[in-house]
């Protein structure tokens, strides 16, 4: 840590969490950039892999991405052949997004990049510490989402 940072700040869990999140974001962003992708691409592809084809609105909700950002990221993914849009047979105003075979391969590549980023971010932690941290963060996030 910077010797100019007041000790009072470094004792605050919220400050430590914010600083750690900023470093994690930088590492993940750089990892995706090296693979010619963005975090939104991974989140959307992961959502499609886990839940299957869905409307743009559903993808946005499931991946926690704003609607306007979903459209932009899907345009990029579609342009690269990783997803396909087709009209929803039950509502012509909506599109259904489906992951392509190329998209599944791209998702696997991105999963490898995420794995490497996770290793870099959490290198100083043991497997037990990583699991404990994930449990604590899940509990914290769940509490605040339920408010």
ABEGO torsion letter per residue (X at the ends): XBAABBAAAAABAAAAAAAAAAAAAAAAAAAAAAAGBBAAAAAAAAAAAAAEBBBAAAAAAAAGBBAAAAAAAAAAAAAAGABBBBBBAABAABBBBBBBAAAAAAAAAAAAAAAAAAAAAAAABBAAAAAAAAAAAAAAAAAAAAX
